[in-house]
Amino acid sequence: MREAVLTWCVPLELLCSHPLPLSAFLKTQVKLYTYRACAGKDEMGKMVSVINTVDTSHEDMIHDAQMDYYGTRLATCSSDRSVKIFDVRNGGQILIADLRGHEGPVWQVAWAHPMYGNILASCSYDRKVIIWREENGTWEKSHEHAGHDSSVNSVCWAPHDYGLILACGSSDGAISLLTYTGEGQWEVKKINNAHTIGCNAVSWAPAVVPGSLIDQPSGQKPNYIKRFASGGCDNLIKLWKEEEDGQWKEEQKLEAHSDWVRDVAWAPSIGLPTSTIASCSQDGRVFIWTCDDASSNTWSPKLLHKFNDVVWHVSWSITANILAVSGGDNKVTLWKESVDGQWVCISDVNKGQGSVSASVTEGQQNEQ
């Protein structure tokens, strides 16, 4: 068996934005999995294995779990209004911090790049975004953003190349962008009415110019343009671009879902010509969006799979060749694009049991 060049962890719990699914149940454990590329079909069942089970001692349902850049720390958040940070090196679990500051369920957490220090953002039903920072081994609240009128459902840090910038999506329909300007100060820009009814997810484009791996002249500084994607209760995915004057403009509107978009994930890139975004929805469908020509900015959707329940979360591996999908069917599935361009389920994990199945079922194949 050959080890893959990546190892990333998939939180076992339901990853959802407000409101809670009716099927939600109390879970206070997070299971961490490792994926290994296998040489043959006989080893398919060994592709995904549990490397750690963290008993968080949260007093209510966990909504998000995120590993830091180095894969040594795990941050979790819960309806018990707390954010917890664990040291999970060598299969252990040491509680480093129990952060209290939110006044409602905490939906999501996000680690900043370590070049800026140990920084974690969290967002909550209490309409607040809190930025936590570790100083001399102690975690404290560094900044609190209270500029939204409803639940803040998603937070995502921009690529570190752009500076310390946080995008925040809210049920009030707006998206806030917080930029650190130094000496504890944050500049706030707001995109009002970004999504009718509400915004559920935000995801930044990589700081890589599409096609630069092939066309970029050596020694020439790339012309980065800040972009991010958002998904909302208007069933839309929208792409946003920063203009030369620093204002944010809607660049593209992607339509394929028939119900609320629950998550979007812009795939990492090494500079190949194609840009890729994954989206999932209340309608049970997961789409893979691709753009092969950055100048035309034309995006084409491809249905990855139609699930029998809501799909809450999509997440790319660091090499962008595997997509993890988490939904109301109580499973995490891993998908990979085959040589003929079809997306195939390479394994699924039953939440709570930790059991792994490595092949797509006949019924799933027929639905694709």
Disulfide bonds with the S-S distance in Angstrom:
none
